[in-house]
Each structure stands twice: as C-alpha cells, then as structure tokens.
Amino acid sequence: MSEPVESSEVKSPSYDLSKFRLKRILTNNSVRKSISLLGTFPDLGTEDAIVVFEKNAYRESDVATESPSEDSESPKKPSYFSADLKVDTEFVNNIYGSFQVVPSRDLCGVKSTVIYPATEKHIEKYSVCQKYLIRETPDLYQKITLPYLTSSQFSLEWVYNILEHKQEKERIVFEDKDPETGFILLPDLKWDGRNIETLYLLGIVHKHDIKSLRDLNGSHLDLLRNLRQSSKDAILKRYGVNPNQLRMYFHYQPSFYHLHVHINPVRNDAPGIWCEKSHMLDTVINNLELMPDYYQRATLPFVLYEGNKLLDLYEHEQPIRVVPVLTDDKEQPEKGSTDAEPADGFSDDEQEERQCKRIKLATPEPKEVEATVQACA
C-alpha cells in the first residue's frame, strides 16, 4: 500500500499574516512574554482569527562568546555579544548600569501561532476570565460532561491528518505503527523546535476510541507503558535529554478528545502543569495497576472558565458561581463568659501577655508601641 502524498497546505497558509487586523487583545501574559490577539483577515472575509506571539526562550548558544584562538574563517554563530549588538545606555551609577539592547536579526525571532478560522471555544481558551473548580463524579461525567463533549468538541480532522501522514509528516520525531499500542511523537505548537530548554512534545495514540482519562482501563496498560518507554528512548536518542528529567502527563479536561500525552523537561514551567489540570503518566499507570476501572470510579476535579457552556450546564446541577451563605446557629457565649474565645486568637495567655505578642503582629503608631512596651515591662 503506497503512502499518502503529503499536502502542501502545511507550508502554504491561506492567509497573509501581515494583513491581520486586530479586534481586541485576549490575553497579555507578562510572565510568559506572550500575547494573544483576536482579529480577522479582511481580504479573506469576516471569520475570526487568533494570533499568538511569544518571545523565544534564550538558548545557551545565543550568549556564547568567541575565543581569540577560534578559526576566523569558520562561519560565526549568532550571539548577543557581537558587533551587531546595538546598545542604548539608560544610566550608569557606580557599579550598576541599565541599557536597552537590540541584538542581531537572527536573535530577534518571535514564535507565532495562528488559528484560522477560530471558533468560540478557541476564543474562550485564549481569553482571560474567571475560573471555577468542578468536581466531576462518574455520574456527573455520564450525565453532563460526556453528552456535552460529544456534541460540541473541536474537530479532530487535524489529528487524523497527522496519524494518516496527510499533514505534518516532516515533524514526526518517532512513530510506533502498532494499531493497539502505537503512537506518533511530534513537537507541540508551543515549542519553537530549537531550544531544548523549552522542549515540548505530544504523544498521540493511534487508537481512535480513547477520548480522555475517563476511557482508560486495565486493558490499556500495554499502550501506556509503551508510550512511556518508547517516548523516553526516542527523546534521549533525538535530543539527548535524560529520561529522568522528563515530565509526562495527561490533561483533564484535554483541549481535544483523542488521547495524547504531554512531554517536557521538569525544569521547564510549561503551561498546564498545575495540579488541577495535569495527571502524571506514571500515576495513571499505577492507578490502573491497582484498580483496572479506577477512572470509571474516581471523582476528577478540573477547571472551567467563565463563558464555557459546560460551566452553565454544571451550574444547573449545583451552585458554582454563587456560594450559599452559611449561617452559624451555635449560641454565642455571653460577654465575660469563660467559654468565650479571645478576639485576638491567643487562648492561654494573660491579657497583658497577649498585648505584648500583638506588638509583633501589628504596626501601631510609635506612641502606642512605647506605651504598650512600658506596660509589659
């Protein structure tokens, strides 16, 4: 059977990025040095587009300096410390200096991701809004989550294009073609493909009937073990990263419902690694070894954003946005009663001693401190 011919669309987008027109800023993350924009390509129509710009992380080679003994005829690698560096001095004060610098063009690249056309779910994903923690029981999954994701999830066509080698074939790092335990390993869109410090790969399984953690059971242990070991071996061979320095985990809820594992170095603070989102592959395997139907019986917490329709469905089932006011029916002790708790929280100290301790916790006016200290002497 001949291999499918690779499509050229991957290298020839239908839009011209320079013609993007901004409607509004969705997020501006000063920590990750990234910005997400909502707009359109007017020459193509009125459909929404999302453009994400993210400054690349530094590579050690970018700050390398040349040695006088190095061969002057060998091609020079881009470096911040070169004649191309433009320096604008802001101030110099004794041993401290502050500058604005512009390195060579080769070091000024910005990673960009484009989603076009973008759906409401994409816009919601990249927007800043309130977050709520949902505690999904197996019953709630069957009653609310599963019907919702079945009817409204993102299209998986792009996933099947990868698995069938119709798209992104040149980006595949490793592939095990076994239909039951096989998978494809390739870079995530968030990685620039160059800086090992920010390495980010996805392992997408070949099986089409596993949507998420909820579908995993003991029969999938061979798949998960192969996914873990073969990925480690491939990454060590390709990138030289110690397997014991890799973080491998699933998201719940995932961004798309075809089982995939996220892989990045433990030293990299990758997005989505927080405890209410990620489930370590090692832990998932161990849970299934202990209890084959663990994920059909467990309560799985996950986060929903304001504006998500699934949040509205859960709101109909139980209060999410508004917390009910709790009333304390316990009878309050009378003033002067020995059962009353001191207002300042110290329960076994004399009044003057409590006042002395309060000095360390509060910042009263100097005269008040002086008077209190004298009283405690």
N, C-alpha and C positions, 0 to 999 in steps of 0.2 A: 504494500500500500504506500503510495507516494505521500510525502509530507506536504501539508498545505502551504501554498505560496504566501509569503508574508506580505501583509498590506503595507502600502507606503504612507498611509494616513498618519502613522505614528510620528513621522518626520515632517509631515506637511499639514499643519493645522489649518482649519477652515477660516481662522480669524487672524488678523494682524494686530499683535499686542499693542503696537504704538497707537492704534486707533481706539483703544479702550477709553470710555468716558465714564467718570465717577458719578455715582448717585449718592452713596454715603459710605462712611467708614464703619465696618462691622466690629473690628477689634484692633487695638493698638497695644501690643504687648512689649513693654519696655524691658522686661527681663529676658525674653527670648529674642529680642530685637527683630520682631516680625509685625507685619500689619496686614489685615485682611480687608479687601475693598469690594463693594458691590457696585456694579455698573452694567453697561451694555456695550456692544459693538454696533453702533448706529448704522454702519454700512451693511450689516447683515440682518438687521431687524430690531425688535424690541425685547427679545428674550434676555433674561438676567444672566450676568456672568459674575463669577467671583475670581478675583486675582489676589494671590497671596505673595508678598515679598518678605524674604527672610535673609538677613545678613549671614554669610557663611562663617562658621567657626574657624578659629585660627588653626593652621597646621604648623607643626614644628619646623618644617622645611621653609615656611614663609619668613621665619626670623633667623635663618641661617646666615652666617657672615663668611665672606671669602677669606681664605688664608693666603698670604703672600706667596706661598710656595705652590699654590694650585696652578695647574696648566691654564695659561691665559687664553689659549686657543680653544679650549673646550667650551661648549655652549653654557651660558650662565643661566642659572635658575632664578626665577623671580624672587626677590627678597625685599623686605621693608627697608633694610639698610643698604641702599644703593643710591647711585647718582640721580635716579628718577624720583626719589622721595622729595616732595615739596613740603617745606616746614614754615608755618606761620607762628611766630612767638606771641603768646598772650602775656606772659610776665615771667620774670626771673627774680626770685627773692632768696638770697643767701644760697643754700644748697638745693632749693626747690625750683623747678621750672615747669611751666604749663604751656603746651603747644597744641595747635591743630595741624595735623599732618595728612597729606594725600599721597598714598603710595602709587606705584605704577599701575597701569590699567589692568594688568594681569591679576592684580590682587584686589581689585575693586568689584569683583563679581557679586551679584545678589541672586540667591535662589528664588525662582518664581514658579508658582503652581497656578494653573488656570482650570476652572471648572465651567464649562460652557456646553449646552445651556444648564444653568443651575436651578434646582428645584427649591421649594420651600424648606425641605428637610436639610438641604445643603446650607441655605442661608441661616437656618436655626443653629446648625452645628458650628458655624463660624462667628456667631453673634455673641455679644456679652449680655447675659441675663441672669435672673435668679435661678438657683439650683436647689433641688429637693431630693432627699434620700428616700427611695422606695424600698420597702422590704417585701420582696416578691416570694410568696409561698408557692408550692406546687399548684395549689388550687387557683391562685390568682394568675399564675402563668397560663394555665389552661383556659381560664375564663376571660382574661383581659389581654395579656401580652401576646400570646400566640395568634389569636384572631387578628389583632392589630397588625403585627409584623407580616402576617401572611397577605394582608390586603394592601399594605402601604409601604413595604420596604423598597430600598433603592433597587434599580435594575442590576442584575448580576451578569449582564451580557459581557461587560469588560473582563470579569473574572473568567468566564468561559473562553473568551478570546485568548487569554493567557494560557489556560490549560490546554487549549487545542492548537497552540502555536500560531494563531492568526494575528496576534499583536505581541509586541514587546519580547519577541523571541531572543533578540540580541542582548537583553538584560538578564536573562536567566543565569543564575550563579550555579545552580545544581538542580537536577531532576531525578527522581525515582519514579519510573513509569508504572509501577505496580498499581492496578486499579483499586486495590483494597488498602494497601499500606503506603502508597506512594504520595509524593507531593512535589511542588515546584518551589524553589527558593529564589527570591529576587529582591532587589532593593525597593524599599518603601519610597513613595514620592517625597517624603520629608527629608530624605538623605540626598546629599549632592553627589554621592557615588565616588568621592575622592578622599575625604577626611575620615580616617579610621576612628578618630576620637568620637565622631558622631555617627558611626556605623548604625544603620537601621534597616533590617531585612524583614520580609514577610515569608512565612512558610504556608503556602496554600495547598490544602489536601486535594487529591483527585476525586475522592468520593463526593457525590452531589447531594447526599441525603443527610448531612450533618450541618445544621444551621448554627448551633452555638453549644455552649457548655451543657445546656438542658438536654441535648440529644445524646450526649456521651454516656456510655455504659461499659461494662467489663469487656464486651466484645471488641472494643476499640483500643484495648491496651497495646496490641502489637503495632497499630498505626502510631499511637502516641510515643511509644518507645523508639520506633524507627525515626519519627520526626525529630525527637530529641537528639539521638546519637548521630544520625546522618547529617543533621544540620551542624552540629559541633565539628564533625570531621571535615565537612566542606568549607566551613568558615576558617578553620585552622589552616587548611591547605591553600585557600584562596587569599586570605588576608593576614594569616599569621597570628590570629587572636587566640589567646589561651582559652580553652573551653570553660575553665573555672572562673573566667571573667565575663561570662555572658549571662544576660538576663533573658529568660524565655517565658512568655506569659500570654494568656488569652485576655481579651476584653469582654466584660459583660456589663451592659449590653454592648455588642460589637457595632461597628459602623456599617458593616454589611454582613448578611446572614448566610455565609458559606464559611465553614470552619477554617480559621487561619491563626497562626501563632506569630507573635511579635518578638523580634530578637534584636537586642542592642547591648552594648557594654554596660556593666554595672556602674561604672564611673560616669556614665552619661545620664544626666537628668532628662530623660526623654519624656515627651508628653504622654499622659495617660497611664503613668506608672503608679498613681496613688492607690491606696488600699481599697477604696470603694469602687474601683474600676478594673483593676488587674487581678488575675488569678495565675499564680506561678505554675508552669507546666509540671514541675516536679511534684507540687502539691496535688494537682489534678490527678496525676498518675497514682500517687499514694492513696488518695481518697477512693479511687476506683478499685485499687487492690484490696482495700479494707472492706468496701461496700460497693459491689458492682452497679447498683442502681442509686448511688449517692446523689447524683444531680437530678434525679427524678423525685427525690425525697427532701432535698435541702431547701432552706429559705435563702435566697440570694439577694443581697442588697445591691442596688445600683442607683445611679444618679440620673434625674431627668431635668431638663432645662425648661424655664418658663416659655410658653409658646408651643411646646410639644403636645400634640393631640393625645398622645398616650398619657400624659400627665392629667389631662382633662378626664380621661376615662377612669383613672385611678381616683380622681377627686370625687367622682360619683359614687365610688365604692367606700371611701373612707376620707376623713379630713386630712388634707395635705398642706394646703396654703395657709389655712387658719387653724391655729392651735386652740382647742377649747380651754376656757378659763377654769382652773381648778379651785374649788372652794374648800377651805380648811374648817371642818365642823368641830375640831377639837376645842374644848373650852379653854379660853385663855386664863392663865393664873392671875389672881388678883395682885394689885400693886403691893409690894412689900412681902409677898409670899416667898418662902424659902425654895419653892419649886421653880421660881422664875429664872430663866437663863439671863445672864448679864448681856447687855446690849452690845458690848464690845467683843464678846466671844470668849473671854477668859473665864473659866468656870470655877477654878480652885485657888484664886489669888485674892488677897485682901484688896480693898478698894484703892488704897494708896499705891500698892504694888502694881495693880493694873494700870493706874495712871502713869507710872514710870515707864511701863512697857509701851504704852501708847506713844510716848515720845519718839520711839524708833520707827513707828509706823506712819505717823502723820508729820506734817510740816507746818506747825502753827507759827504765829508771829513771834519774833525774838523775845519780846517781853513775857509772852505766855510761857515760853520754854524756860526762861530764867526763873519765873515764879514757881513753875512745876518742879524744877530741879531742886530748888531750895526746900520745897515741901517734902521731897523724897529723901533729903539728906538726913 
